């Protein structure tokens, strides 16, 4: 039996586990799921091919014992915990797969991994993951045909499916709510436009958006990611004139979200005094000027220059921001933590809601003296609250990479991300059988010409 250890059985693990269980008989697999919450992990499968054990990543004895007994380890833990597992994998000479970004601590293990013939595959989820593979497939094809890349833009959004889109923000939490609230913080967004470095400060980020149209799904908007140049060298785009990566939302979201940014409600750097006894209305009022006569609503509109008949005003009313009877109930909370709690009241997926992943790439290139462009889009809709689009697009690539490593299809050792043909060709082809596929179309090359940047 070939033994696979999965550490962590959170929301993104459902498709990963199902895929491996479905392969267990033909591929001679024994799967062990290690999680601190055994009952929750057991709900994902009751197959004989799976053992569920209690595993606390901070308990070195149980962790190392589990790693020692595996042939390959899949870590679905929060990113900051991967390194402890990775060190065990070096010690006991086990391959490792994660969906998370390569950390500096993980990079340090590259030479040891290579020396031991170990594959440490990272960034093999959706974003990062499918974005890498789908981008490199087209970029390599353009180069193989004699083309020269001059523009690359890439956008991804974790959104609510159209049939479940029933609020004025056209948004619900489909992933970690905290990451949504603090998105864009920690430095200016950086990208390359027509050979010029461009920067967007956080307080301007949500007013500098680009419109994107996806066939069958309408119009979206995108705001810049913090560092669009992170993969410039890895993708071989050192001579590209334009590089831009962004996050997708429905049109109108960013303008409304910018209100929270301007008021300071997304700040996570300090705590609010006596927050536990605050109402939602008190929280909003804490960021507004004092007035002995004006209501909180009136001060809010005046401060942000929002007319009463503006649709953006209806969005804030929908969130019940001004309710004096709803309590924050969080002690020593930051503004970002309080805002997250308020939003979770309105943006948590209902039992019958479905989520959606949307990805959009633009490839501008020159061949035989002619400038051309290819746009590629992918849309995946979830089935239910367990088998979500997020779990599908994260879990399936992780599972496929795990099997490809076990079966010797991926041979190159070291700490790496999925940007080579050895990795992306078989995985992208197999993903098509699960409905995860890009639609490409040739469009006129217009250069970098978003509406508002």
N, C-alpha and C positions, 0 to 999 in steps of 0.2 A: 504493500500500500504506500502511496505517496502522500505525505502529510502536509497539509496547509494549515497554518495558524493565522486566524483573523483576530486581531486585537482591536476591540471597539465595535459595537453593533448599534451605532446611532442611526439617524434618519437616512443617511446615504448608503446604508449597507444592504438594503432589501434585495435589489437586483444583483448585487455582488454575490450574496449568499445563494440566491436562487440559481444563478448561472452555474456556480460551482457544484451545487447539489445536483442539478440536471446532468452535469458531466461526470458525476462521481463514479457511476458504474462503468461507463465506457473508458474513462481515464484512470480508473483504479485509485480513487482519491479517498482520503480520510480527512475530514474537515473539523478543526477545533475552533470554536469561537470563545475567546476570552474577554469577559466584560465584568465590570464591577456590579452591574445590574443583571443578574442571571435570568430573572423572570422576564425582563424586557427582551433579552436576547433570544430566549426560548420561543417567544411569540413569532419570531421570524422564520422558524422552521421546526419541524418535529421529525425530520428524516433520520433514518438509522445511520446515515453516513456522517452525521454531525454530532459532535460532543460539545456541550456548553459548560464551561467551567468559570468559576469566579476568578477574576484576574485583576488585581490592582497594580497599575503600572509602577507605583511607588514601592511595591513590595518586591524587592530584588530577588528574593528566593523563588517565589512563584513565577515571576516573569522569566527569569533565566531558565527555570525548569521547562516552561512551556516552549521557549525559543529553542532550547537544546533538542527537544523531541520533534521539531518540525523540519521539513525540507525547504520550505519557503515561508516567509512571514509577511503578512499584509497588515500594515498599521493604518487603522481608520480612526486613530486618536486625534485629538486637537493637535495642531502642528507643533506646538512647543514641547510635546511629550515624545515625539518621534525619536529624538536623539538617544534616549536611554535604550530604546529597542534597537536602534541602529548599532550602538556599541556592543550589545549582546550578539547581534548578528555577525559582527566582525569576530568576536571572541569564539563563537561556535560555528563560524563559516557557513552562514545561511544567507541566501538571497533575500532581498527585501523590496516591497512595493508600497508606495504611498501616493496619495492624490495631492499632497501639499507642495507648496513652493519649497525649493531647495534653500535651506537655511545655511548660514555661514558655518555653523557647527557640523552640518551634514557635509558640506564641501570639504572640510578638513579630513574626512574619512575616505576621500577619493583614492589616494595612493594605496592605503591599506586594502580597500576593496579590490582594486586592480591586482595587487600583489597576491591576493587570495582567490582571484578568479571569480569574485562576487559581483552580481548585478544589483545595484541599488537604484531602482527605477522610481523617480519622483515626478510630480506634476502630470499625472496620467489620469486626471479626472475630466472635467468639462472645460473649465477656465480657471486654472491652467490644465491643459490636456488635449481635448478635442480641438481647441483653438490652435495649439502647436501643430498637431498632426495634419489637420485640414489645410492650414496655411502652408506648411512645408511641402505638402503634396503638389499644390499648384505652383509654388515658387520653384521647386525642383523641375517640374514639367516645363515651365517657361524657360528656365536656363538650359535644360536639355535640348530644347528646340532652337537655341541660339538667341533667346531674348535676354534683355537686361532690365532688371527691376528698377523702377524709378519712384514708385509709390506703393505703400502698403498701409491700409487702415483695417482695424479689427474691432468689433463691438460685440458684447455679450450682455444679455439681460435675463435674470431670473424673475419671471413675471407670473401673473395669474392668467389662466386660460380664458379665452373670450367668453365661454359659456358661464364662467364663474366671476366675470368682471362686473361687479355690481355696486361699486362705490365711485364717488366723484374723482378720486385720485387715480382710478384705474390701476390700483396696486394693492397687493397684500404680501405679507411676509411669507416667502417660500424657502427661506434659509435663515441664517443667524440674524435676528433683528438688530443686535448691537452693531454688526458690521454695516448695516444700512444707515443707522443713525450717525455713526462717526465717519462715514465714507468721505474720502477726499481730504481728510485732515492729515497733518504731519508734514506739511511742505507743499510748495506750489506744484501744480501739474506741469509736466515738461514734455514737449513733443517737438518734432521737426517739421517745418512747413517750407517747402521750396528752398531747401538748404539753409533756412534760418531757424535757430533755436527759439522756441516760443514758450512762455510761462504764463500760467493762470493761477493767481492767488486764490486761496480757499474762499474768500468772501466774494469772489467773482465767478467761481467755478460753475455754479448752477444757472448763470445767465449767459454762458457761452456754449451754446448747444448746436448740434448738427442734426438735421432731419434725415431720416432713413425710411424708405418705403419697401415693405416686404409683400410680395404678391400673395394675395389671399388673406392678409392679416393687417393691412392698412399701414398707417404712418406711425413711426416711433421717433423719439429724440434721443440723443446721446450726449453725455458730458464726459470730459477727458479723464482718463485714469491718471494716477499720480505720476507714474514714470512710463511714458510710452516707448522709451528707448532701451528698456531693460533687456530686450531680446534682440537688439539690433545686430550685434556681432554673432550671436548664436544662430540667427536666421540667415547670416551672410548678407546683410543689408547695409553694410558700412558705407556704400556709395549711393544709397537711395536718397532721393531729394525730400521725400515726405514720409514720415512715420507717425502714426496716430492710433492710440488704443483708447476705447471708451466703454462706458456702461450705458445700456439701453433702458429707457423707460417710455411710457406712453406720453404723448405730447401734452404739455401742461403741468406735468409732475414737477419738473425742475423749477419752474417759476414759483410755484407754491412752496416747494421745499426751501427755496432761497429765503423765504420769510423767517423760517426757523433759524437759519444761519445768521441772518442780519440781527435778529433779536438776541442771539447768543444761546439759544436753547439746545444746541448740539454740542456745547462745550463739555468736555469730560475732565477738565483739569482742576476743578474745585468742587466743594460740596455746598449744598444749600442748607442754611441754618433752619433747624426745626422742620425739616422737610416732611417728617412723618405726620405732622399735624396740618399739612397744607392741603387745600382742595385744588382741583385742577384750575379753577378760576384764580386762586391765590398765586399759583405757579406762573400763570400768564401775566398777572398783574405785577409780579416781582420784576419783570423786565421792562415795564412801561413807566412813563413819567407820572408823578403824583398829580392828582387833580381833585379838589374838593367837590366837584360837581359832575364831571364827565364819567360815564360808565366805562368799565373795562373794555367792552366791545368798541365803544367810540374811540377810546385812546388807541386801541390796537389798529383800527382802520386809519386813524390820523397819522400814527407813527409810521405805518407802512404805505401810506397813500393808496389805500384800497377803497374803491367806491362800493357803496352798498349793493349795487346791482351787478357787480363784477362776479363772474363765476368762481373766481378764486376765494371770495368771501364765503360762498356756500361750502367750499371744501373744508374750511376751518370750522364752520358751524357743524358739519357732519361729524367731525371728530369729538364733539361735545367738550371742546376746550374750555368753555366758559361756565361749566356746571359747578355751582358752589357746593353741591352735595356729594360729588365724587371725590374721594380722598386719595392722595398720593400713596400714603401708607408705607413709604420707604424711608428708613432712618439714614441720615447723613448721606443722602444721595446727590450725585452730580446732576446738572441740568440734562445731560444726555440720558442718564438712567431714568429720570422722571419722564422725559419725552418718550422714551421707548415704552414705558408702561402705559402711557396714554394711547400711543399708537397701537399697541397690542390689543386694546379693547376693540378697535375698529378693523384692524388689518390682519387678524389671525384667521387662517383658512377655516371655513366651516367644514363639517364632516363630509359633505358631498362636493366640496370644491376641488378643482383640479389646477395644477400649476403648469407652467410653460417655460421652456428654455428657447431663446431666440439668439442666433449668432449671425453676424453679417461681416463678410470680408470684402475688401476692395483691393484689387491687384492692378497697378498701373505699370506698364512695361513698354520697352522700345525694341522693335525687331525690324530689321531691314530698313532702318531709317523712319519707320512709322510707329507712332505712339498708339497703344491699344489699352483696353481695360477689360477685366473680368470681374463681375460681382458674383459672390457666392453666398447663399443664405441657407440656414438650417433652422427648422422649427420642430420641437418635440413637445408633445402634450402628455401630462401624467394620466395614469389610470384612476388612482384614488390616493388616500392619505398615506398609504404604505408604499405603493409602487408609483412614486412621483416621477416627474420628468427630471428633477434634480438628481434623485437617486439613480435613475436610469443612465443619465449621461455622465455621472461620476462613477457609479459602481460597475457598469459594463466594461469600460476601458481598463479599470483596475483589474477586474477578473480576467479579461482577455490577455493582458500583459502578464499576469501571473501564470496562466497556462502556457503562453508562448515561451516564457523563461523555463518553466518546468520541462517543456517539450523540445528545448534547444533551438527554437526559431530565433530567439534573441540570444546572441552569444557574447556581444561586446561587454566586458566588465567595467565597473566603475560607477561613481555617482553620476547620474545622467537624467536627461529629460527626453521625451519622445519626439525627436526632430530628425531621425534618420530613417531611410527607407526600410531598413531591417525591422524597425519597430512599427512605423505608421502604416505601411502598405497592407499587411494582413489584418491589422486591427480595424482600419477604416473599411476594408472590404467586408469584414464580419459584422461591423456595426450596421451596415446597410440592411442586413437580414433582420435587424431589430427595429427598422424604421428610422435609424439615425443616419441621415444622408443629406448632402448638400445639393442644392440646385444652382447650377452655374449659368450665367448668361453674359454674352459679350455686349458691352455698352460703349458709347463714344467716350474717348478719353478727354476729360475736362480738367485734369489736374486737381489740385487741392482747392476746392471751392465750396466749402460749407456755407450755409446761409448767414451765420452770425459770428463766425470766428475771424 
